[in-house]
């Protein structure tokens, strides 16, 4: 079968690989229909991802498809079912797993990162990694379900409540999906961004307070909007250490900071103690696929608006080259494997 392979910086190509077969009675084989390109995938393409530099990798962890075959122990999926992939495999035995946090398992495997991913025509994985999709979610939109689970995980880790105010730094796809998720939970949402195209996307999906960081200091804007109280939650989706460090100054007492982008920053322990702040990191997701799919009607219109570019699978390299140029107007890039008419919402 056909697969897109990345072999380190500046080396990527299509190749023929053996079509996967069921590995045991609990495995499920899926014909891939759509894949989203994530920031992690772009780092792999550019040779900047620590788990993948110099290693051959079939990327892709945001994907969906049609079941073609199931093992004899699988009773609740059948050929023809539409499914989306959950990309984490965990041991179930380590400290994190025993405490319900398999997303940070000591031996975690993530599809498309430290194991082969969904940018291939067929994919086999255990039953627990597949979730049924309703017919009204299109294939393009299905590629956004996994990143929406990331947003749901952030909200869960931040203990977000309807009366909270949230400041998000960065209006890339994850920042926008986080804003969308939080708004539908009833939070007051502020989002800061430098790129005009992403500012426009934030306004398009209805974020109430869109802060143009070229024109106004984001921290001061957040204090102005909250009348000096400060946001209850600050999420760094931009990966800017300065903004992470500023969070401690502007957070309200009992506030929460979520470093989504994962960069080094310095924490003022005195401020954190005096305000009794929480730093709550968030990685991947845990048990978020079922609730996100169940409420996807809430996000569907905005999810569609975030999809700015759709490429045929044959043009995957072109899509990656475009993605790595980081055009400010680019939202989510989706690869489609087949030219058949999409399911209509």
Number of C-alpha atoms within 10 A of each C-alpha: 11 16 22 23 23 25 18 19 16 11 13 19 12 17 12 11 13 9 13 14 14 16 13 13 13 16 21 27 24 27 21 25 29 30 32 28 23 22 15 16 23 19 16 27 27 19 20 16 17 11 12 21 18 16 14 16 23 26 29 25 28 26 29 32 29 20 24 18 20 23 18 11 11 16 10 9 19 15 13 13 18 25 24 29 27 26 24 20 18 18 14 16 13 15 13 16 17 12 10 13 17 24 22 20 20 15 14 15 18 19 21 22 21 16 17 19 23 29 31 26 21 22 23 22 22 18 21 14 17 24 18 19 21 15 12 13 20 18 28 25 25 28 30 30 29 25 22 26 26 23 28 26 21 25 22 16 18 23 12 20 16 12 11 17 24 30 27 26 27 24 27 25 26 24 26 27 26 28 28 24 23 23 19 14 15 14 18 21 24 25 29 29 23 16 17 14 16 25 24 16 23 29 13 12 19 15 19 14 17 22 24 18 19 12 8 11 12 23 22 13 20 26 16 12 15 16 10 14 14 25 28 23 27 31 28 23 25 22 18 17 17 11 17 26 16 17 24 25 14 20 27 22 19 14 24 27 25 23 24 24 21 17 13 13 15 11 14 12 12 10 14 19 12 10 16 14 20 17 17 16 16 21 16 20 25 18 15 19 24 13 11 20 22 11 11 20 14 14 19 19 13 19 25 15 14 24 19 13 14 17 18 15 24 16 14 21 18 13 19 19 14 14 21 15 10 11 12 15 15 19 23 24 23 28 24 24 22 14 9 8 8 13 11 9 12
